[in-house]
Amino acid sequence: MLAGCWVSDCGALDVVTFLWAYKDHGHRSDQNAKLDADPDWRAFVPKVLPLVAHRECVVLKPAVFSPLI
């Protein structure tokens, strides 16, 4: 589930950050496998890759006071 999307307002320019929420690591793996098997996604990736300068994946653990838990 897409939990949020942000664009930079100051600092590094043209930075887009997506926050995806998963039930657990298994759910994340299952969703990524489905995406990798999608022919539309597989056709899209080579078109967008030249536009991506940097990609980073971070697994976050919510704090006990997080409103998302």
KOLKOL-764582 format. One line per field, with one value per residue: x, y, z negated of N, C-alpha, C in turn. Coordinates in nm, 4 decimals. Each point is the difference from the previous one (the first is absolute). Last residue first. Layout:
n_xx <- [X ...]
n_yy <- [Y ...]
n_zz <- [Z ...]
ca_xx <- [X ...]
ca_yy <- [Y ...]
ca_zz <- [Z ...]
c_xx <- [X ...]
c_yy <- [Y ...]
c_zz <- [Z ...]
This chain:
n_xx <- [0.0924 0.1507 0.1078 0.4193 0.2809 0.3375 0.3397 0.1452 0.3218 0.2273 0.3352 0.1829 0.2558 0.1263 0.2266 0.1366 0.0002 -0.4012 -0.2189 0.0598 -0.2883 -0.4592 -0.1388 0.0399 -0.3487 -0.4521 -0.1478 -0.0925 -0.4140 -0.3779 -0.0661 0.0272 0.2222 0.2341 -0.2788 -0.1240 0.3114 0.0340 -0.3019 0.1016 0.3168 -0.1458 -0.2252 0.2590 0.1859 -0.3806 -0.4041 0.0275 0.0424 0.2809 0.1633 0.3246 0.2421 0.3251 0.2966 0.2183 0.3377 0.2487 -0.0396 -0.4858 -0.4258 -0.1404 -0.3468 -0.3296 -0.4004 -0.2490 -0.2074 -0.1221 -0.0002]
n_yy <- [0.2763 0.4091 0.4164 0.0036 -0.0853 -0.3357 -0.0313 -0.2433 -0.1855 -0.0787 -0.0636 0.1610 0.1154 0.3196 0.2444 0.3887 0.2110 -0.0399 0.0158 -0.3594 -0.3903 -0.0896 -0.2981 -0.4757 -0.2031 -0.1397 -0.4364 -0.3194 0.0491 -0.1899 -0.4699 -0.2770 -0.2403 0.2129 0.1469 -0.3115 -0.0944 0.2976 -0.0539 -0.3307 0.1069 0.2532 -0.2250 -0.2214 0.2479 0.2520 0.2547 0.4409 0.5160 0.4511 0.5100 0.3639 0.4623 0.3464 0.4567 0.4057 0.3446 0.1118 0.3327 0.1577 -0.1316 -0.5413 -0.4137 -0.4676 -0.3932 -0.4741 -0.4229 -0.4505 -0.5425]
n_zz <- [-1.3106 0.2249 -0.2444 -0.3653 -0.4071 -0.0941 0.4101 0.4663 0.3977 0.5234 0.4630 0.5082 0.5095 0.4694 0.4870 0.4164 0.4248 0.3992 0.4334 0.3261 -0.0584 0.1760 0.3574 -0.0770 -0.2741 0.1495 0.1426 -0.3329 -0.2227 0.1992 -0.0409 -0.4751 -0.3664 -0.3653 -0.3540 -0.3264 -0.3345 -0.3643 -0.3576 -0.3226 -0.3336 -0.3699 -0.3426 -0.3204 -0.3602 -0.2570 0.0409 0.3108 0.2791 0.2275 0.1868 0.3125 0.2416 0.3402 0.1904 0.2288 -0.2034 -0.4983 -0.3615 -0.1141 0.1035 0.1727 0.0057 -0.1205 -0.1710 -0.2661 -0.1186 0.3260 0.0359]
ca_xx <- [-0.0108 -0.0232 -0.1428 -0.0337 -0.0986 -0.1208 0.0152 -0.0689 -0.0801 -0.0178 -0.1063 0.0230 -0.1054 0.0385 -0.1112 0.0336 0.1415 0.0301 -0.0381 0.0901 0.1339 0.0172 -0.0299 0.1085 0.1282 0.0163 0.0167 0.1266 0.1094 -0.0037 0.0613 -0.0968 -0.0653 0.1008 0.0382 -0.1141 -0.0030 0.1071 -0.0417 -0.1096 0.0572 0.0809 -0.0957 -0.0568 0.0973 0.1241 -0.0326 -0.0198 -0.0267 -0.0870 -0.0044 -0.1228 0.0076 -0.1338 -0.0004 -0.0598 -0.1123 0.0176 0.1075 0.1280 -0.0350 0.0859 0.0988 0.0487 0.0895 0.0329 -0.0321 0.0730 -0.0843]
ca_yy <- [-0.1342 -0.1024 -0.0105 0.0304 0.1080 -0.0411 0.0273 0.1142 -0.0566 0.0769 -0.0647 -0.0034 -0.0752 -0.0517 -0.0737 -0.0668 0.0234 -0.0230 0.1194 0.1107 -0.0096 0.0959 0.1367 0.0508 0.0202 0.1367 0.0871 -0.0386 0.0539 0.1455 0.0388 0.0790 -0.0871 -0.0495 0.1118 0.0279 -0.1097 0.0245 0.1120 -0.0444 -0.0894 0.0831 0.0747 -0.0953 -0.0214 -0.0572 -0.0702 -0.1438 -0.0749 -0.1140 -0.0850 -0.0784 -0.1072 -0.0540 -0.1232 -0.1088 0.0255 -0.0651 -0.0995 0.0674 0.1417 0.0917 0.0583 0.1347 0.0420 0.1402 0.0718 0.1265 0.1169]
ca_zz <- [-0.0578 0.1030 0.0302 0.1388 0.0017 -0.0733 -0.1434 -0.0607 -0.1082 -0.1230 -0.0772 -0.1440 -0.0675 -0.1305 -0.0605 -0.1255 -0.0302 -0.1418 -0.0761 0.0327 -0.0605 -0.1093 0.0445 0.0858 -0.0687 -0.0487 0.1170 0.0634 -0.0805 0.0166 0.1277 0.0770 0.0986 0.0945 0.0857 0.0901 0.0977 0.0968 0.0851 0.0873 0.1016 0.0900 0.0830 0.0955 0.1083 -0.0494 -0.1254 0.0162 -0.1233 0.0246 -0.1185 -0.0180 -0.0992 -0.0256 -0.0785 0.0773 0.0896 0.1308 -0.0014 -0.0140 0.0037 -0.0748 0.0909 -0.0258 0.1084 0.0168 -0.1234 0.0006 0.0000]
c_xx <- [-0.1262 -0.0117 -0.0329 -0.1490 -0.0445 -0.1090 -0.1325 0.0316 -0.0705 -0.0887 -0.0069 -0.1192 0.0370 -0.1207 0.0494 -0.1256 0.0438 0.1502 0.0363 -0.0299 0.0952 0.1417 0.0297 -0.0229 0.1107 0.1401 0.0278 0.0274 0.1341 0.1127 -0.0015 0.0642 -0.0967 -0.0604 0.1015 0.0350 -0.1145 0.0032 0.1057 -0.0421 -0.1052 0.0586 0.0741 -0.0974 -0.0530 0.0935 0.1257 -0.0311 -0.0299 -0.0155 -0.1038 0.0134 -0.1366 0.0160 -0.1452 0.0078 -0.0483 -0.1249 0.0183 0.1063 0.1255 -0.0447 0.0803 0.0954 0.0365 0.0926 0.0324 -0.0449 0.0890]
c_yy <- [-0.0144 -0.1407 -0.1075 -0.0141 0.0365 0.1060 -0.0342 0.0136 0.1168 -0.0748 0.0706 -0.0685 -0.0111 -0.0683 -0.0600 -0.0683 -0.0774 0.0164 -0.0104 0.1288 0.1133 -0.0008 0.1028 0.1428 0.0506 0.0271 0.1445 0.0848 -0.0276 0.0659 0.1513 0.0482 0.0756 -0.0870 -0.0447 0.1126 0.0203 -0.1086 0.0307 0.1105 -0.0470 -0.0848 0.0875 0.0670 -0.0976 -0.0212 -0.0531 -0.0617 -0.1453 -0.0782 -0.1081 -0.0813 -0.0649 -0.1185 -0.0397 -0.1348 -0.1271 0.0188 -0.0574 -0.1084 0.0863 0.1447 0.1018 0.0421 0.1453 0.0239 0.1485 0.0800 0.1236]
c_zz <- [-0.0817 -0.0584 0.1034 0.0241 0.1418 0.0035 -0.0691 -0.1482 -0.0686 -0.0980 -0.1345 -0.0649 -0.1477 -0.0631 -0.1297 -0.0519 -0.1235 -0.0226 -0.1481 -0.0784 0.0396 -0.0588 -0.1083 0.0482 0.0932 -0.0551 -0.0417 0.1241 0.0650 -0.0789 0.0233 0.1311 0.0910 0.1094 0.1048 0.0963 0.0999 0.1075 0.1057 0.0965 0.0987 0.1134 0.1008 0.0945 0.1049 0.1185 -0.0673 -0.1359 0.0340 -0.1292 0.0262 -0.1280 -0.0141 -0.0948 -0.0263 -0.0714 0.0678 0.0851 0.1392 -0.0121 -0.0159 0.0212 -0.0798 0.1105 -0.0255 0.1167 0.0105 -0.1213 0.0000]
